[in-house]
Amino acid sequence: MDALVVVDMQKDFCYENGALFIGKHVKSIFEPLRKVVEHARSKGIPVIFTQDWHREDDAEFNIWPKHCIAGSEGAEIIDELNPQPKDYRVRKRRYSAFFGTDLDLTLRELGVKRLFVAGVVTNICVLHTVGDAVLRGYEVAVLKDCTTALSNYDYEYAMKHMENVFRVEIISSEDFLSSV
């Protein structure tokens, strides 16, 4: 079975008034990702949204400005992806969606073997989640037009790293829509 993991598509990262807005270019992934999410739902593929979900005093704020405070508006999934009650949510305090969460247990209970991964930020939470997925034995495909980073360099580095080191498949949203 397949699953779609949508990493941190939250208002604090994706909206201009967000606490840690990654840039206007993030809007370019909204539409292809919306189509992927809707397609996954229509095919009965579980959609799993990860959310940065920090305490007010989280140690990560020694690195980054405060963002995605638990229960805040900025921690919510963007409206464009229309999160549904049947979608899964994994709330995390660190970069990887596997670290300190029940993501692996959820995937194994669902019988998932292959993950399609999208979201932000390519070289941080997407990269670390993908690495941990591979190390746990999942097949992984990253949707290249459904992820973005703070800079082109960060995006390209992370994509090459995931392809060359983790040996994941890099596909487009169109590939996903036509083959899944």
C-alpha positions as CSV (number, residue, x, y, z in Angstrom):
1,M,0.0,0.0,0.0
2,D,1.0,3.6,-0.6
3,A,0.7,6.7,1.5
4,L,1.1,10.4,0.8
5,V,3.1,12.3,3.4
6,V,2.7,16.1,3.2
7,V,5.4,17.7,5.3
8,D,4.7,20.9,7.2
9,M,2.5,22.8,4.8
10,Q,1.6,25.1,7.6
11,K,0.5,28.7,7.7
12,D,3.6,29.9,9.5
13,F,5.8,28.7,6.6
14,C,3.5,29.2,3.6
15,Y,1.6,32.4,4.2
16,E,3.2,35.9,3.9
17,N,2.1,36.8,7.4
18,G,3.6,33.5,8.8
19,A,6.2,33.6,11.6
20,L,8.8,31.8,9.4
21,F,7.5,32.5,5.8
22,I,9.8,30.7,3.4
23,G,9.1,33.1,0.5
24,K,6.6,33.9,-2.2
25,H,7.9,31.0,-4.4
26,V,6.1,28.6,-2.0
27,K,2.8,29.4,-3.6
28,S,4.0,27.7,-6.8
29,I,3.6,24.3,-5.1
30,F,0.1,24.9,-3.8
31,E,-1.8,23.9,-6.9
32,P,0.1,20.8,-7.9
33,L,0.1,19.6,-4.3
34,R,-3.7,20.2,-4.0
35,K,-4.2,18.0,-7.1
36,V,-2.0,15.3,-5.6
37,V,-3.8,15.4,-2.3
38,E,-7.2,15.2,-3.9
39,H,-6.1,12.4,-6.2
40,A,-4.7,10.4,-3.3
41,R,-8.0,10.8,-1.4
42,S,-9.9,9.7,-4.5
43,K,-7.8,6.5,-4.8
44,G,-8.1,5.6,-1.1
45,I,-4.4,6.5,-0.5
46,P,-3.9,7.7,3.1
47,V,-3.0,11.4,3.3
48,I,-0.7,12.2,6.3
49,F,-0.1,15.8,7.2
50,T,2.9,16.4,9.4
51,Q,2.9,19.6,11.5
52,D,5.6,21.3,13.3
53,W,4.1,21.5,16.8
54,H,6.3,23.4,19.2
55,R,6.1,24.4,22.9
56,E,6.6,28.1,23.6
57,D,10.1,27.3,25.0
58,D,11.2,24.8,22.4
59,A,15.0,24.4,22.0
60,E,14.6,24.7,18.2
61,F,14.0,28.5,18.8
62,N,17.7,28.8,19.5
63,I,18.1,28.1,15.8
64,W,14.9,29.5,14.2
65,P,12.5,32.2,15.2
66,K,9.4,31.1,17.1
67,H,7.0,29.3,14.7
68,C,4.2,26.7,14.7
69,I,3.4,27.0,18.4
70,A,1.1,24.2,19.4
71,G,-2.6,25.2,18.9
72,S,-1.8,28.4,17.1
73,E,-3.2,29.5,13.8
74,G,0.3,29.4,12.3
75,A,0.6,25.8,13.1
76,E,-2.5,24.8,11.1
77,I,-2.3,23.3,7.6
78,I,-2.9,25.8,4.8
79,D,-6.5,26.2,3.6
80,E,-5.6,25.4,0.0
81,L,-5.0,21.7,0.9
82,N,-8.4,21.4,2.5
83,P,-7.5,19.0,5.3
84,Q,-10.2,16.5,6.0
85,P,-11.1,14.7,9.3
86,K,-10.2,11.3,7.6
87,D,-6.6,12.6,6.9
88,Y,-3.9,11.6,9.4
89,R,-1.9,14.2,11.3
90,V,1.5,13.7,12.8
91,R,2.6,16.5,15.2
92,K,6.3,16.7,15.6
93,R,8.8,18.8,17.5
94,R,11.9,18.0,15.4
95,Y,12.8,18.0,11.7
96,S,12.0,14.3,11.0
97,A,8.3,13.3,11.1
98,F,9.5,9.9,12.5
99,F,11.4,11.3,15.5
100,G,9.4,11.0,18.7
101,T,6.1,10.4,16.9
102,D,3.9,7.5,16.0
103,L,4.3,7.9,12.2
104,D,6.1,4.6,11.7
105,L,3.5,2.7,13.8
106,T,0.7,4.3,11.8
107,L,2.3,3.4,8.5
108,R,2.9,-0.2,9.6
109,E,-0.6,-0.6,10.9
110,L,-1.9,0.6,7.5
111,G,0.4,-1.8,5.7
112,V,2.2,1.0,3.9
113,K,5.3,0.0,1.9
114,R,5.8,3.1,-0.3
115,L,5.7,6.8,0.6
116,F,5.1,9.7,-1.7
117,V,6.6,12.8,0.0
118,A,5.9,16.5,-0.6
119,G,6.0,19.7,1.4
120,V,8.4,22.1,3.0
121,V,11.2,22.7,3.5
122,T,13.1,20.5,1.1
123,N,16.5,20.5,2.7
124,I,15.2,20.4,6.3
125,C,12.1,18.6,7.3
126,V,11.5,16.9,4.0
127,L,15.1,15.7,3.8
128,H,15.2,14.4,7.4
129,T,11.8,12.7,7.0
130,V,12.8,11.0,3.8
131,G,16.1,9.8,5.2
132,D,14.4,8.3,8.2
133,A,11.8,6.6,6.0
134,V,14.5,5.0,3.9
135,L,16.4,3.9,6.9
136,R,13.2,2.2,8.1
137,G,12.9,0.3,4.9
138,Y,10.2,2.3,3.1
139,E,10.3,2.8,-0.7
140,V,10.1,6.6,-1.2
141,A,9.3,8.9,-4.1
142,V,9.7,12.7,-3.7
143,L,7.4,14.9,-5.7
144,K,9.8,17.5,-7.1
145,D,7.2,20.1,-8.0
146,C,5.4,19.8,-4.7
147,T,8.4,20.8,-2.5
148,T,10.5,23.9,-2.1
149,A,13.2,25.4,0.0
150,L,14.5,28.8,1.2
151,S,16.8,29.0,-1.9
152,N,17.4,27.2,-5.2
153,Y,20.7,25.9,-3.9
154,D,19.0,24.4,-0.8
155,Y,16.4,22.8,-3.0
156,E,18.9,21.4,-5.5
157,Y,21.2,20.1,-2.8
158,A,18.5,18.3,-1.0
159,M,17.0,16.7,-4.1
160,K,20.4,15.5,-5.3
161,H,21.2,14.2,-1.8
162,M,17.9,12.3,-1.6
163,E,18.3,10.8,-5.0
164,N,22.0,9.9,-4.8
165,V,22.4,9.0,-1.1
166,F,19.0,7.7,-0.1
167,R,18.3,6.4,-3.6
168,V,14.7,7.7,-3.7
169,E,12.7,8.2,-6.8
170,I,12.2,11.8,-7.9
171,I,9.0,12.3,-9.7
172,S,6.6,15.0,-10.7
173,S,3.0,15.6,-9.6
174,E,2.0,14.6,-13.2
175,D,3.8,11.3,-12.8
176,F,1.9,10.7,-9.6
177,L,-1.5,11.6,-11.1
178,S,-1.0,9.4,-14.1
179,S,0.5,6.3,-12.4
180,V,-1.1,6.0,-9.0
